[in-house]
Amino acid sequence: MLTEKFDAYGEVLPAAARDGRETGRTASAVLGRVGKLAFWLLVVVIVAARVIWYPAAPAFDVGSASTPKQAITR
């Protein structure tokens, strides 16, 4: 969909500026992409480290009610 582009004073920009060439990315757009990539890479590394070094099973022994290790009486 073609739309008219205007400058800061409301004048229509010349057609030469809209000849279909792709404009270069600004530095802030590139840095935004790099920042998002670094964030998600850090998330993946943290989750992978959590999976590798910490087991999913609990570290303590869960006893059953039929074989109590100690009886509490009053």
C-alpha positions as CSV (number, residue, x, y, z in Angstrom):
1,M,0.0,0.0,0.0
2,L,1.5,3.3,-1.0
3,T,1.2,6.3,1.3
4,E,2.3,9.8,0.9
5,K,5.2,10.9,3.0
6,F,5.5,14.4,4.5
7,D,8.3,16.4,5.9
8,A,8.2,18.3,9.2
9,Y,6.5,21.3,7.6
10,G,3.7,19.3,5.9
11,E,5.2,19.3,2.4
12,V,5.0,16.1,0.4
13,L,8.4,14.5,0.0
14,P,9.7,14.2,-3.5
15,A,9.1,11.0,-5.4
16,A,12.9,10.5,-5.8
17,A,13.2,9.6,-2.2
18,R,10.6,6.9,-2.7
19,D,12.1,5.1,-5.6
20,G,12.0,1.6,-4.0
21,R,15.5,1.5,-2.6
22,E,15.6,0.2,1.0
23,T,17.0,2.7,3.4
24,G,19.8,1.7,5.8
25,R,19.0,0.7,9.4
26,T,19.6,3.2,12.1
27,A,22.1,2.5,14.8
28,S,19.4,2.3,17.4
29,A,17.5,-0.3,15.5
30,V,20.6,-2.4,15.2
31,L,21.4,-2.0,18.9
32,G,17.9,-2.9,19.8
33,R,18.2,-6.2,17.8
34,V,21.5,-6.9,19.4
35,G,20.1,-6.3,22.9
36,K,17.2,-8.6,22.3
37,L,19.5,-11.3,21.0
38,A,21.8,-10.9,24.0
39,F,18.9,-11.1,26.4
40,W,17.4,-14.3,24.9
41,L,20.8,-15.9,24.6
42,L,21.3,-15.2,28.3
43,V,17.9,-16.7,29.1
44,V,18.8,-19.9,27.1
45,V,22.2,-20.2,28.9
46,I,20.7,-19.8,32.3
47,V,17.9,-22.3,31.7
48,A,20.4,-24.8,30.1
49,A,22.7,-24.4,33.2
50,R,19.8,-25.0,35.5
51,V,18.8,-28.2,33.6
52,I,22.4,-29.5,33.5
53,W,23.6,-28.8,37.1
54,Y,20.5,-29.0,39.2
55,P,18.5,-32.3,39.1
56,A,14.7,-32.2,38.9
57,A,14.4,-34.7,41.8
58,P,14.3,-33.2,45.2
59,A,17.5,-33.4,47.3
60,F,15.8,-34.8,50.4
61,D,14.3,-38.1,51.1
62,V,10.5,-38.1,51.4
63,G,9.4,-40.8,53.8
64,S,6.0,-42.5,53.8
65,A,3.4,-42.3,56.6
66,S,3.6,-46.1,57.2
67,T,7.3,-46.0,58.2
68,P,7.9,-42.9,60.2
69,K,11.5,-42.3,61.2
70,Q,10.5,-40.6,64.5
71,A,7.2,-40.6,66.3
72,I,6.0,-37.5,67.9
73,T,3.9,-38.1,71.0
74,R,2.4,-35.7,73.6
